[in-house]
Amino acid sequence: MHELRLMRRVLEAALERMRDAGAVRVTALTVEVHGAAHVTEAAAREQFAALAAGTPAERAALRISWRPSHYRCLDCLERFDSVEPADEARCPRCGASPLPEELAETVRLRSVRVELRP
């Protein structure tokens, strides 16, 4: 599962930030997902909850923001932005399936809120 690998990286980064702050628990985190990431919100949430179980991030609020990816249609050469996953994105001009123009980091941890003591 693609989401499992990505959310494992997010959890590891959040726990590292928690330890660096001398905190005891992660209470909330915000991740940014590129549209071309082939990630669904439901799967990302499910994988994060499963991975966080039994860790200091268990029951942390997960906020997901979607960042548009740049696409190019190979049929009509239209360039456009979309938050739709690459396999669901369609060219607004001709309706064909486009390709992402970038291979940017697909999921990024933007912020972490922690609890310093119980």
Biopython code that builds the backbone (N, CA, C, O; Angstrom):
import numpy as np
from Bio.PDB.StructureBuilder import StructureBuilder

atoms = [
    (1, "MET", "N", (0.827, -1.190, 0.000)),
    (1, "MET", "CA", (0.000, 0.000, 0.000)),
    (1, "MET", "C", (0.868, 1.249, 0.000)),
    (1, "MET", "O", (1.719, 1.426, 0.871)),
    (2, "HIS", "N", (0.653, 2.080, -0.948)),
    (2, "HIS", "CA", (1.392, 3.331, -1.090)),
    (2, "HIS", "C", (1.174, 4.226, 0.128)),
    (2, "HIS", "O", (2.127, 4.809, 0.645)),
    (3, "GLU", "N", (-0.067, 4.340, 0.588)),
    (3, "GLU", "CA", (-0.382, 5.201, 1.730)),
    (3, "GLU", "C", (0.335, 4.750, 2.997)),
    (3, "GLU", "O", (0.739, 5.579, 3.813)),
    (4, "LEU", "N", (0.493, 3.447, 3.162)),
    (4, "LEU", "CA", (1.161, 2.923, 4.355)),
    (4, "LEU", "C", (2.585, 3.454, 4.441)),
    (4, "LEU", "O", (3.009, 3.939, 5.490)),
    (5, "ARG", "N", (3.314, 3.362, 3.349)),
    (5, "ARG", "CA", (4.701, 3.844, 3.333)),
    (5, "ARG", "C", (4.771, 5.347, 3.584)),
    (5, "ARG", "O", (5.607, 5.810, 4.360)),
    (6, "LEU", "N", (3.907, 6.100, 2.938)),
    (6, "LEU", "CA", (3.913, 7.549, 3.100)),
    (6, "LEU", "C", (3.529, 7.959, 4.520)),
    (6, "LEU", "O", (4.160, 8.838, 5.106)),
    (7, "MET", "N", (2.503, 7.329, 5.069)),
    (7, "MET", "CA", (2.056, 7.711, 6.408)),
    (7, "MET", "C", (3.040, 7.233, 7.478)),
    (7, "MET", "O", (3.123, 7.838, 8.547)),
    (8, "ARG", "N", (3.773, 6.179, 7.214)),
    (8, "ARG", "CA", (4.831, 5.764, 8.144)),
    (8, "ARG", "C", (5.895, 6.848, 8.225)),
    (8, "ARG", "O", (6.374, 7.168, 9.312)),
    (9, "ARG", "N", (6.268, 7.417, 7.075)),
    (9, "ARG", "CA", (7.258, 8.515, 7.070)),
    (9, "ARG", "C", (6.729, 9.726, 7.836)),
    (9, "ARG", "O", (7.470, 10.366, 8.583)),
    (10, "VAL", "N", (5.443, 10.039, 7.650)),
    (10, "VAL", "CA", (4.834, 11.173, 8.348)),
    (10, "VAL", "C", (4.859, 10.935, 9.854)),
    (10, "VAL", "O", (5.243, 11.821, 10.618)),
    (11, "LEU", "N", (4.454, 9.747, 10.281)),
    (11, "LEU", "CA", (4.438, 9.434, 11.714)),
    (11, "LEU", "C", (5.841, 9.501, 12.300)),
    (11, "LEU", "O", (6.037, 10.081, 13.368)),
    (12, "GLU", "N", (6.811, 8.918, 11.621)),
    (12, "GLU", "CA", (8.188, 8.951, 12.116)),
    (12, "GLU", "C", (8.690, 10.385, 12.264)),
    (12, "GLU", "O", (9.356, 10.713, 13.246)),
    (13, "ALA", "N", (8.373, 11.233, 11.297)),
    (13, "ALA", "CA", (8.800, 12.637, 11.367)),
    (13, "ALA", "C", (8.098, 13.369, 12.513)),
    (13, "ALA", "O", (8.722, 14.179, 13.199)),
    (14, "ALA", "N", (6.817, 13.096, 12.725)),
    (14, "ALA", "CA", (6.078, 13.742, 13.815)),
    (14, "ALA", "C", (6.632, 13.313, 15.167)),
    (14, "ALA", "O", (6.787, 14.142, 16.063)),
    (15, "LEU", "N", (6.930, 12.026, 15.322)),
    (15, "LEU", "CA", (7.485, 11.544, 16.586)),
    (15, "LEU", "C", (8.884, 12.113, 16.828)),
    (15, "LEU", "O", (9.256, 12.391, 17.968)),
    (16, "GLU", "N", (9.649, 12.283, 15.764)),
    (16, "GLU", "CA", (10.973, 12.886, 15.906)),
    (16, "GLU", "C", (10.852, 14.340, 16.370)),
    (16, "GLU", "O", (11.592, 14.777, 17.251)),
    (17, "ARG", "N", (9.928, 15.079, 15.781)),
    (17, "ARG", "CA", (9.714, 16.476, 16.217)),
    (17, "ARG", "C", (9.254, 16.514, 17.671)),
    (17, "ARG", "O", (9.668, 17.393, 18.426)),
    (18, "MET", "N", (8.406, 15.571, 18.069)),
    (18, "MET", "CA", (7.938, 15.503, 19.449)),
    (18, "MET", "C", (9.125, 15.289, 20.393)),
    (18, "MET", "O", (9.259, 15.994, 21.394)),
    (19, "ARG", "N", (9.978, 14.325, 20.077)),
    (19, "ARG", "CA", (11.150, 14.054, 20.922)),
    (19, "ARG", "C", (12.087, 15.258, 20.961)),
    (19, "ARG", "O", (12.606, 15.600, 22.023)),
    (20, "ASP", "N", (12.311, 15.906, 19.812)),
    (20, "ASP", "CA", (13.182, 17.085, 19.758)),
    (20, "ASP", "C", (12.666, 18.213, 20.644)),
    (20, "ASP", "O", (13.453, 18.993, 21.180)),
    (21, "ALA", "N", (11.343, 18.302, 20.801)),
    (21, "ALA", "CA", (10.744, 19.347, 21.631)),
    (21, "ALA", "C", (10.687, 18.950, 23.109)),
    (21, "ALA", "O", (10.281, 19.749, 23.953)),
    (22, "GLY", "N", (11.092, 17.720, 23.418)),
    (22, "GLY", "CA", (11.023, 17.248, 24.794)),
    (22, "GLY", "C", (9.593, 16.987, 25.235)),
    (22, "GLY", "O", (9.292, 17.034, 26.427)),
    (23, "ALA", "N", (8.719, 16.716, 24.292)),
    (23, "ALA", "CA", (7.302, 16.521, 24.577)),
    (23, "ALA", "C", (7.011, 15.042, 24.832)),
    (23, "ALA", "O", (7.866, 14.179, 24.636)),
    (24, "VAL", "N", (5.769, 14.771, 25.279)),
    (24, "VAL", "CA", (5.382, 13.406, 25.611)),
    (24, "VAL", "C", (4.320, 12.843, 24.675)),
    (24, "VAL", "O", (4.091, 11.634, 24.640)),
    (25, "ARG", "N", (3.671, 13.729, 23.913)),
    (25, "ARG", "CA", (2.579, 13.256, 23.065)),
    (25, "ARG", "C", (2.374, 14.188, 21.882)),
    (25, "ARG", "O", (2.535, 15.404, 21.996)),
    (26, "VAL", "N", (2.015, 13.598, 20.739)),
    (26, "VAL", "CA", (1.611, 14.372, 19.567)),
    (26, "VAL", "C", (0.096, 14.517, 19.652)),
    (26, "VAL", "O", (-0.619, 13.520, 19.751)),
    (27, "THR", "N", (-0.396, 15.754, 19.615)),
    (27, "THR", "CA", (-1.841, 15.967, 19.705)),
    (27, "THR", "C", (-2.480, 16.270, 18.355)),
    (27, "THR", "O", (-3.667, 16.007, 18.162)),
    (28, "ALA", "N", (-1.709, 16.820, 17.418)),
    (28, "ALA", "CA", (-2.247, 17.145, 16.096)),
    (28, "ALA", "C", (-1.101, 17.292, 15.108)),
    (28, "ALA", "O", (0.014, 17.666, 15.472)),
    (29, "LEU", "N", (-1.397, 16.993, 13.864)),
    (29, "LEU", "CA", (-0.421, 17.229, 12.812)),
    (29, "LEU", "C", (-1.143, 17.567, 11.528)),
    (29, "LEU", "O", (-2.277, 17.151, 11.292)),
    (30, "THR", "N", (-0.451, 18.333, 10.707)),
    (30, "THR", "CA", (-0.987, 18.721, 9.408)),
    (30, "THR", "C", (-0.041, 18.206, 8.340)),
    (30, "THR", "O", (1.171, 18.416, 8.408)),
    (31, "VAL", "N", (-0.610, 17.530, 7.353)),
    (31, "VAL", "CA", (0.182, 17.055, 6.222)),
    (31, "VAL", "C", (-0.356, 17.689, 4.946)),
    (31, "VAL", "O", (-1.548, 17.967, 4.815)),
    (32, "GLU", "N", (0.547, 17.903, 4.027)),
    (32, "GLU", "CA", (0.192, 18.444, 2.712)),
    (32, "GLU", "C", (0.399, 17.331, 1.697)),
    (32, "GLU", "O", (1.457, 16.703, 1.655)),
    (33, "VAL", "N", (-0.616, 17.092, 0.883)),
    (33, "VAL", "CA", (-0.572, 16.020, -0.101)),
    (33, "VAL", "C", (-0.705, 16.622, -1.495)),
    (33, "VAL", "O", (-1.613, 17.411, -1.753)),
    (34, "HIS", "N", (0.201, 16.248, -2.386)),
    (34, "HIS", "CA", (0.088, 16.666, -3.785)),
    (34, "HIS", "C", (-0.979, 15.823, -4.463)),
    (34, "HIS", "O", (-1.106, 14.629, -4.194)),
    (35, "GLY", "N", (-1.728, 16.442, -5.328)),
    (35, "GLY", "CA", (-2.777, 15.731, -6.046)),
    (35, "GLY", "C", (-2.280, 14.520, -6.795)),
    (35, "GLY", "O", (-3.002, 13.529, -6.904)),
    (36, "ALA", "N", (-1.067, 14.568, -7.316)),
    (36, "ALA", "CA", (-0.533, 13.460, -8.107)),
    (36, "ALA", "C", (-0.009, 12.318, -7.247)),
    (36, "ALA", "O", (0.596, 11.380, -7.767)),
    (37, "ALA", "N", (-0.229, 12.384, -5.954)),
    (37, "ALA", "CA", (0.356, 11.407, -5.030)),
    (37, "ALA", "C", (-0.294, 10.037, -5.067)),
    (37, "ALA", "O", (0.243, 9.104, -4.471)),
    (38, "HIS", "N", (-1.414, 9.875, -5.731)),
    (38, "HIS", "CA", (-2.140, 8.601, -5.731)),
    (38, "HIS", "C", (-2.530, 8.212, -4.311)),
    (38, "HIS", "O", (-2.474, 7.038, -3.944)),
    (39, "VAL", "N", (-2.925, 9.197, -3.518)),
    (39, "VAL", "CA", (-3.303, 8.985, -2.125)),
    (39, "VAL", "C", (-4.748, 9.410, -1.955)),
    (39, "VAL", "O", (-5.146, 10.476, -2.423)),
    (40, "THR", "N", (-5.534, 8.581, -1.286)),
    (40, "THR", "CA", (-6.891, 8.996, -0.950)),
    (40, "THR", "C", (-6.911, 9.407, 0.514)),
    (40, "THR", "O", (-6.147, 8.885, 1.326)),
    (41, "GLU", "N", (-7.780, 10.337, 0.839)),
    (41, "GLU", "CA", (-7.857, 10.807, 2.223)),
    (41, "GLU", "C", (-8.261, 9.681, 3.160)),
    (41, "GLU", "O", (-7.689, 9.539, 4.240)),
    (42, "ALA", "N", (-9.232, 8.885, 2.762)),
    (42, "ALA", "CA", (-9.700, 7.794, 3.625)),
    (42, "ALA", "C", (-8.572, 6.802, 3.920)),
    (42, "ALA", "O", (-8.389, 6.393, 5.067)),
    (43, "ALA", "N", (-7.825, 6.420, 2.899)),
    (43, "ALA", "CA", (-6.730, 5.463, 3.094)),
    (43, "ALA", "C", (-5.619, 6.066, 3.951)),
    (43, "ALA", "O", (-5.057, 5.381, 4.805)),
    (44, "ALA", "N", (-5.298, 7.340, 3.730)),
    (44, "ALA", "CA", (-4.256, 7.992, 4.525)),
    (44, "ALA", "C", (-4.659, 8.036, 5.996)),
    (44, "ALA", "O", (-3.842, 7.749, 6.871)),
    (45, "ARG", "N", (-5.899, 8.390, 6.270)),
    (45, "ARG", "CA", (-6.372, 8.434, 7.656)),
    (45, "ARG", "C", (-6.361, 7.049, 8.299)),
    (45, "ARG", "O", (-5.949, 6.890, 9.448)),
    (46, "GLU", "N", (-6.812, 6.065, 7.554)),
    (46, "GLU", "CA", (-6.844, 4.695, 8.078)),
    (46, "GLU", "C", (-5.440, 4.192, 8.392)),
    (46, "GLU", "O", (-5.208, 3.611, 9.453)),
    (47, "GLN", "N", (-4.516, 4.412, 7.482)),
    (47, "GLN", "CA", (-3.144, 3.955, 7.692)),
    (47, "GLN", "C", (-2.483, 4.704, 8.839)),
    (47, "GLN", "O", (-1.761, 4.103, 9.635)),
    (48, "PHE", "N", (-2.721, 6.008, 8.934)),
    (48, "PHE", "CA", (-2.124, 6.766, 10.026)),
    (48, "PHE", "C", (-2.645, 6.266, 11.369)),
    (48, "PHE", "O", (-1.863, 6.067, 12.298)),
    (49, "ALA", "N", (-3.945, 6.061, 11.482)),
    (49, "ALA", "CA", (-4.536, 5.581, 12.739)),
    (49, "ALA", "C", (-3.947, 4.228, 13.126)),
    (49, "ALA", "O", (-3.640, 3.995, 14.295)),
    (50, "ALA", "N", (-3.788, 3.340, 12.155)),
    (50, "ALA", "CA", (-3.234, 2.015, 12.440)),
    (50, "ALA", "C", (-1.772, 2.113, 12.880)),
    (50, "ALA", "O", (-1.360, 1.441, 13.826)),
    (51, "LEU", "N", (-1.006, 2.933, 12.208)),
    (51, "LEU", "CA", (0.407, 3.081, 12.546)),
    (51, "LEU", "C", (0.608, 3.789, 13.882)),
    (51, "LEU", "O", (1.537, 3.460, 14.619)),
    (52, "ALA", "N", (-0.247, 4.751, 14.202)),
    (52, "ALA", "CA", (-0.096, 5.541, 15.426)),
    (52, "ALA", "C", (-0.578, 4.807, 16.673)),
    (52, "ALA", "O", (-0.240, 5.196, 17.791)),
    (53, "ALA", "N", (-1.358, 3.757, 16.489)),
    (53, "ALA", "CA", (-1.869, 3.011, 17.640)),
    (53, "ALA", "C", (-0.715, 2.535, 18.516)),
    (53, "ALA", "O", (0.248, 1.941, 18.031)),
    (54, "GLY", "N", (-0.831, 2.807, 19.814)),
    (54, "GLY", "CA", (0.193, 2.392, 20.759)),
    (54, "GLY", "C", (1.416, 3.278, 20.805)),
    (54, "GLY", "O", (2.377, 2.962, 21.507)),
    (55, "THR", "N", (1.406, 4.400, 20.064)),
    (55, "THR", "CA", (2.521, 5.347, 20.068)),
    (55, "THR", "C", (2.059, 6.636, 20.724)),
    (55, "THR", "O", (0.865, 6.795, 20.980)),
    (56, "PRO", "N", (2.969, 7.562, 21.004)),
    (56, "PRO", "CA", (2.569, 8.857, 21.553)),
    (56, "PRO", "C", (1.726, 9.707, 20.589)),
    (56, "PRO", "O", (1.273, 10.790, 20.958)),
    (57, "ALA", "N", (1.516, 9.228, 19.374)),
    (57, "ALA", "CA", (0.677, 9.955, 18.415)),
    (57, "ALA", "C", (-0.713, 9.335, 18.296)),
    (57, "ALA", "O", (-1.518, 9.769, 17.471)),
    (58, "GLU", "N", (-0.997, 8.320, 19.118)),
    (58, "GLU", "CA", (-2.319, 7.696, 19.056)),
    (58, "GLU", "C", (-3.394, 8.738, 19.339)),
    (58, "GLU", "O", (-3.272, 9.529, 20.275)),
    (59, "ARG", "N", (-4.428, 8.734, 18.540)),
    (59, "ARG", "CA", (-5.565, 9.659, 18.620)),
    (59, "ARG", "C", (-5.192, 11.120, 18.311)),
    (59, "ARG", "O", (-5.961, 12.026, 18.631)),
    (60, "ALA", "N", (-4.042, 11.356, 17.704)),
    (60, "ALA", "CA", (-3.702, 12.718, 17.277)),
    (60, "ALA", "C", (-4.627, 13.129, 16.142)),
    (60, "ALA", "O", (-4.975, 12.314, 15.288)),
    (61, "ALA", "N", (-5.019, 14.388, 16.139)),
    (61, "ALA", "CA", (-5.859, 14.914, 15.057)),
    (61, "ALA", "C", (-5.002, 15.040, 13.799)),
    (61, "ALA", "O", (-3.930, 15.644, 13.830)),
    (62, "LEU", "N", (-5.475, 14.475, 12.709)),
    (62, "LEU", "CA", (-4.758, 14.526, 11.434)),
    (62, "LEU", "C", (-5.490, 15.464, 10.495)),
    (62, "LEU", "O", (-6.639, 15.223, 10.125)),
    (63, "ARG", "N", (-4.811, 16.538, 10.113)),
    (63, "ARG", "CA", (-5.370, 17.480, 9.137)),
    (63, "ARG", "C", (-4.637, 17.262, 7.819)),
    (63, "ARG", "O", (-3.409, 17.186, 7.778)),
    (64, "ILE", "N", (-5.404, 17.163, 6.761)),
    (64, "ILE", "CA", (-4.826, 16.939, 5.435)),
    (64, "ILE", "C", (-5.202, 18.115, 4.542)),
    (64, "ILE", "O", (-6.380, 18.434, 4.384)),
    (65, "SER", "N", (-4.195, 18.754, 3.962)),
    (65, "SER", "CA", (-4.469, 19.802, 2.976)),
    (65, "SER", "C", (-3.959, 19.292, 1.630)),
    (65, "SER", "O", (-2.925, 18.629, 1.549)),
    (66, "TRP", "N", (-4.697, 19.611, 0.595)),
    (66, "TRP", "CA", (-4.374, 19.127, -0.752)),
    (66, "TRP", "C", (-3.730, 20.239, -1.549)),
    (66, "TRP", "O", (-4.260, 21.348, -1.620)),
    (67, "ARG", "N", (-2.600, 19.950, -2.143)),
    (67, "ARG", "CA", (-1.883, 20.913, -2.976)),
    (67, "ARG", "C", (-2.030, 20.489, -4.428)),
    (67, "ARG", "O", (-1.807, 19.325, -4.762)),
    (68, "PRO", "N", (-2.398, 21.412, -5.283)),
    (68, "PRO", "CA", (-2.540, 21.046, -6.703)),
    (68, "PRO", "C", (-1.213, 20.590, -7.308)),
    (68, "PRO", "O", (-0.141, 21.069, -6.941)),
    (69, "SER", "N", (-1.318, 19.677, -8.217)),
    (69, "SER", "CA", (-0.164, 19.238, -9.002)),
    (69, "SER", "C", (-0.327, 19.798, -10.409)),
    (69, "SER", "O", (-1.439, 20.082, -10.854)),
    (70, "HIS", "N", (0.791, 19.951, -11.095)),
    (70, "HIS", "CA", (0.785, 20.455, -12.467)),
    (70, "HIS", "C", (0.690, 19.266, -13.421)),
    (70, "HIS", "O", (1.455, 18.307, -13.319)),
    (71, "TYR", "N", (-0.256, 19.348, -14.341)),
    (71, "TYR", "CA", (-0.476, 18.274, -15.306)),
    (71, "TYR", "C", (-0.335, 18.812, -16.724)),
    (71, "TYR", "O", (-0.457, 20.012, -16.973)),
    (72, "ARG", "N", (-0.075, 17.884, -17.650)),
    (72, "ARG", "CA", (-0.063, 18.208, -19.076)),
    (72, "ARG", "C", (-0.790, 17.096, -19.812)),
    (72, "ARG", "O", (-0.516, 15.909, -19.634)),
    (73, "CYS", "N", (-1.728, 17.526, -20.647)),
    (73, "CYS", "CA", (-2.472, 16.577, -21.470)),
    (73, "CYS", "C", (-1.621, 16.208, -22.680)),
    (73, "CYS", "O", (-1.118, 17.083, -23.385)),
    (74, "LEU", "N", (-1.467, 14.924, -22.911)),
    (74, "LEU", "CA", (-0.674, 14.480, -24.056)),
    (74, "LEU", "C", (-1.465, 14.504, -25.357)),
    (74, "LEU", "O", (-0.883, 14.407, -26.438)),
    (75, "ASP", "N", (-2.796, 14.632, -25.264)),
    (75, "ASP", "CA", (-3.621, 14.693, -26.469)),
    (75, "ASP", "C", (-3.669, 16.116, -27.043)),
    (75, "ASP", "O", (-3.444, 16.309, -28.238)),
    (76, "CYS", "N", (-3.961, 17.105, -26.200)),
    (76, "CYS", "CA", (-4.117, 18.478, -26.705)),
    (76, "CYS", "C", (-3.045, 19.445, -26.183)),
    (76, "CYS", "O", (-3.046, 20.625, -26.534)),
    (77, "LEU", "N", (-2.134, 18.940, -25.347)),
    (77, "LEU", "CA", (-1.019, 19.702, -24.778)),
    (77, "LEU", "C", (-1.436, 20.787, -23.774)),
    (77, "LEU", "O", (-0.624, 21.642, -23.419)),
    (78, "GLU", "N", (-2.675, 20.759, -23.324)),
    (78, "GLU", "CA", (-3.150, 21.699, -22.295)),
    (78, "GLU", "C", (-2.375, 21.466, -20.998)),
    (78, "GLU", "O", (-2.146, 20.328, -20.588)),
    (79, "ARG", "N", (-1.979, 22.567, -20.363)),
    (79, "ARG", "CA", (-1.359, 22.509, -19.031)),
    (79, "ARG", "C", (-2.381, 23.017, -18.038)),
    (79, "ARG", "O", (-3.070, 24.004, -18.296)),
    (80, "PHE", "N", (-2.481, 22.338, -16.892)),
    (80, "PHE", "CA", (-3.445, 22.753, -15.870)),
    (80, "PHE", "C", (-3.035, 22.186, -14.521)),
    (80, "PHE", "O", (-2.201, 21.285, -14.434)),
    (81, "ASP", "N", (-3.637, 22.732, -13.471)),
    (81, "ASP", "CA", (-3.411, 22.263, -12.108)),
    (81, "ASP", "C", (-4.665, 21.567, -11.608)),
    (81, "ASP", "O", (-5.786, 21.935, -11.960)),
    (82, "SER", "N", (-4.449, 20.550, -10.779)),
    (82, "SER", "CA", (-5.572, 19.825, -10.205)),
    (82, "SER", "C", (-5.138, 19.154, -8.912)),
    (82, "SER", "O", (-3.979, 18.768, -8.764)),
    (83, "VAL", "N", (-6.071, 19.017, -7.980)),
    (83, "VAL", "CA", (-5.805, 18.252, -6.760)),
    (83, "VAL", "C", (-6.237, 16.797, -6.917)),
    (83, "VAL", "O", (-6.061, 15.994, -6.002)),
    (84, "GLU", "N", (-6.791, 16.463, -8.056)),
    (84, "GLU", "CA", (-7.222, 15.083, -8.307)),
    (84, "GLU", "C", (-5.999, 14.175, -8.429)),
    (84, "GLU", "O", (-4.977, 14.590, -8.976)),
    (85, "PRO", "N", (-6.090, 12.940, -7.924)),
    (85, "PRO", "CA", (-5.000, 11.990, -8.128)),
    (85, "PRO", "C", (-4.749, 11.793, -9.621)),
    (85, "PRO", "O", (-5.661, 11.937, -10.435)),
    (86, "ALA", "N", (-3.524, 11.468, -9.970)),
    (86, "ALA", "CA", (-3.142, 11.362, -11.381)),
    (86, "ALA", "C", (-4.026, 10.400, -12.161)),
    (86, "ALA", "O", (-4.325, 10.645, -13.330)),
    (87, "ASP", "N", (-4.448, 9.304, -11.527)),
    (87, "ASP", "CA", (-5.276, 8.347, -12.260)),
    (87, "ASP", "C", (-6.728, 8.794, -12.395)),
    (87, "ASP", "O", (-7.497, 8.165, -13.121)),
    (88, "GLU", "N", (-7.120, 9.880, -11.704)),
    (88, "GLU", "CA", (-8.478, 10.403, -11.807)),
    (88, "GLU", "C", (-8.551, 11.750, -12.511)),
    (88, "GLU", "O", (-9.632, 12.173, -12.921)),
    (89, "ALA", "N", (-7.416, 12.432, -12.658)),
    (89, "ALA", "CA", (-7.397, 13.757, -13.288)),
    (89, "ALA", "C", (-7.770, 13.651, -14.761)),
    (89, "ALA", "O", (-7.402, 12.694, -15.443)),
    (90, "ARG", "N", (-8.499, 14.642, -15.235)),
    (90, "ARG", "CA", (-8.897, 14.717, -16.643)),
    (90, "ARG", "C", (-8.610, 16.120, -17.162)),
    (90, "ARG", "O", (-8.753, 17.105, -16.438)),
    (91, "CYS", "N", (-8.212, 16.193, -18.394)),
    (91, "CYS", "CA", (-7.931, 17.473, -19.027)),
    (91, "CYS", "C", (-9.220, 18.285, -19.106)),
    (91, "CYS", "O", (-10.241, 17.775, -19.568)),
    (92, "PRO", "N", (-9.186, 19.544, -18.662)),
    (92, "PRO", "CA", (-10.398, 20.368, -18.722)),
    (92, "PRO", "C", (-10.782, 20.754, -20.155)),
    (92, "PRO", "O", (-11.929, 21.122, -20.408)),
    (93, "ARG", "N", (-9.838, 20.673, -21.083)),
    (93, "ARG", "CA", (-10.123, 21.047, -22.465)),
    (93, "ARG", "C", (-10.717, 19.884, -23.266)),
    (93, "ARG", "O", (-11.727, 20.052, -23.949)),
    (94, "CYS", "N", (-10.084, 18.695, -23.181)),
    (94, "CYS", "CA", (-10.526, 17.599, -24.045)),
    (94, "CYS", "C", (-10.988, 16.343, -23.292)),
    (94, "CYS", "O", (-11.532, 15.420, -23.898)),
    (95, "GLY", "N", (-10.771, 16.311, -21.975)),
    (95, "GLY", "CA", (-11.227, 15.177, -21.176)),
    (95, "GLY", "C", (-10.288, 13.980, -21.157)),
    (95, "GLY", "O", (-10.614, 12.958, -20.553)),
    (96, "ALA", "N", (-9.134, 14.082, -21.800)),
    (96, "ALA", "CA", (-8.186, 12.972, -21.819)),
    (96, "ALA", "C", (-7.454, 12.862, -20.484)),
    (96, "ALA", "O", (-7.500, 13.773, -19.658)),
    (97, "SER", "N", (-6.789, 11.749, -20.293)),
    (97, "SER", "CA", (-5.987, 11.533, -19.083)),
    (97, "SER", "C", (-4.631, 12.212, -19.249)),
    (97, "SER", "O", (-3.929, 11.940, -20.223)),
    (98, "PRO", "N", (-4.251, 13.083, -18.330)),
    (98, "PRO", "CA", (-2.970, 13.787, -18.413)),
    (98, "PRO", "C", (-1.873, 13.059, -17.636)),
    (98, "PRO", "O", (-2.122, 12.060, -16.962)),
    (99, "LEU", "N", (-0.674, 13.580, -17.747)),
    (99, "LEU", "CA", (0.449, 13.105, -16.941)),
    (99, "LEU", "C", (0.917, 14.238, -16.039)),
    (99, "LEU", "O", (0.909, 15.399, -16.448)),
    (100, "PRO", "N", (1.329, 13.907, -14.802)),
    (100, "PRO", "CA", (1.888, 14.950, -13.935)),
    (100, "PRO", "C", (3.178, 15.482, -14.550)),
    (100, "PRO", "O", (3.964, 14.721, -15.116)),
    (101, "GLU", "N", (3.389, 16.788, -14.438)),
    (101, "GLU", "CA", (4.619, 17.393, -14.961)),
    (101, "GLU", "C", (5.730, 17.393, -13.928)),
    (101, "GLU", "O", (6.879, 17.696, -14.252)),
    (102, "GLU", "N", (5.406, 17.060, -12.700)),
    (102, "GLU", "CA", (6.395, 17.123, -11.638)),
    (102, "GLU", "C", (6.388, 15.828, -10.845)),
    (102, "GLU", "O", (5.371, 15.141, -10.750)),
    (103, "LEU", "N", (7.506, 15.522, -10.298)),
    (103, "LEU", "CA", (7.606, 14.386, -9.401)),
    (103, "LEU", "C", (8.074, 14.916, -8.050)),
    (103, "LEU", "O", (9.090, 14.477, -7.510)),
    (104, "ALA", "N", (7.319, 15.861, -7.520)),
    (104, "ALA", "CA", (7.652, 16.478, -6.246)),
    (104, "ALA", "C", (7.342, 15.525, -5.108)),
    (104, "ALA", "O", (6.652, 14.521, -5.284)),
    (105, "GLU", "N", (7.866, 15.860, -3.937)),
    (105, "GLU", "CA", (7.527, 15.087, -2.748)),
    (105, "GLU", "C", (6.004, 15.064, -2.645)),
    (105, "GLU", "O", (5.366, 16.114, -2.724)),
    (106, "THR", "N", (5.429, 13.911, -2.475)),
    (106, "THR", "CA", (3.989, 13.780, -2.561)),
    (106, "THR", "C", (3.260, 14.046, -1.252)),
    (106, "THR", "O", (2.124, 14.520, -1.272)),
    (107, "VAL", "N", (3.880, 13.756, -0.127)),
    (107, "VAL", "CA", (3.277, 14.019, 1.177)),
    (107, "VAL", "C", (4.339, 14.666, 2.050)),
    (107, "VAL", "O", (5.460, 14.168, 2.155)),
    (108, "ARG", "N", (3.976, 15.785, 2.678)),
    (108, "ARG", "CA", (4.937, 16.514, 3.508)),
    (108, "ARG", "C", (4.298, 16.873, 4.836)),
    (108, "ARG", "O", (3.166, 17.356, 4.879)),
    (109, "LEU", "N", (5.021, 16.635, 5.913)),
    (109, "LEU", "CA", (4.568, 17.035, 7.237)),
    (109, "LEU", "C", (4.758, 18.536, 7.364)),
    (109, "LEU", "O", (5.884, 19.028, 7.301)),
    (110, "ARG", "N", (3.669, 19.262, 7.541)),
    (110, "ARG", "CA", (3.735, 20.727, 7.613)),
    (110, "ARG", "C", (3.850, 21.237, 9.050)),
    (110, "ARG", "O", (4.601, 22.177, 9.312)),
    (111, "SER", "N", (3.116, 20.630, 9.976)),
    (111, "SER", "CA", (3.184, 21.100, 11.359)),
    (111, "SER", "C", (2.810, 19.981, 12.313)),
    (111, "SER", "O", (2.108, 19.034, 11.959)),
    (112, "VAL", "N", (3.305, 20.122, 13.538)),
    (112, "VAL", "CA", (3.021, 19.158, 14.593)),
    (112, "VAL", "C", (2.716, 19.932, 15.865)),
    (112, "VAL", "O", (3.442, 20.856, 16.233)),
    (113, "ARG", "N", (1.643, 19.548, 16.527)),
    (113, "ARG", "CA", (1.322, 20.123, 17.832)),
    (113, "ARG", "C", (1.561, 19.025, 18.862)),
    (113, "ARG", "O", (1.135, 17.886, 18.671)),
    (114, "VAL", "N", (2.241, 19.369, 19.953)),
    (114, "VAL", "CA", (2.602, 18.376, 20.950)),
    (114, "VAL", "C", (2.157, 18.803, 22.344)),
    (114, "VAL", "O", (1.832, 19.966, 22.587)),
    (115, "GLU", "N", (2.151, 17.835, 23.244)),
    (115, "GLU", "CA", (1.844, 18.086, 24.652)),
    (115, "GLU", "C", (3.154, 17.884, 25.409)),
    (115, "GLU", "O", (3.805, 16.846, 25.287)),
    (116, "LEU", "N", (3.527, 18.892, 26.190)),
    (116, "LEU", "CA", (4.797, 18.819, 26.880)),
    (116, "LEU", "C", (4.764, 17.912, 28.092)),
    (116, "LEU", "O", (5.776, 17.288, 28.412)),
    (117, "ARG", "N", (3.632, 17.816, 28.780)),
    (117, "ARG", "CA", (3.525, 16.895, 29.930)),
    (117, "ARG", "C", (2.096, 16.376, 30.026)),
    (117, "ARG", "O", (1.157, 17.022, 29.561)),
    (118, "PRO", "N", (1.941, 15.206, 30.634)),
    (118, "PRO", "CA", (0.587, 14.608, 30.722)),
    (118, "PRO", "C", (-0.367, 15.401, 31.596)),
    (118, "PRO", "O", (-1.525, 15.015, 31.755)),
]
sb = StructureBuilder()
sb.init_structure("model")
sb.init_model(0)
sb.init_chain("A")
sb.init_seg("    ")
for serial, (resi, resn, name, xyz) in enumerate(atoms, 1):
    if name == "N":
        sb.init_residue(resn, " ", resi, " ")
    sb.init_atom(name, np.array(xyz, "f"), 0.0, 1.0, " ", f" {name:<3s}", serial, name[0])
structure = sb.get_structure()
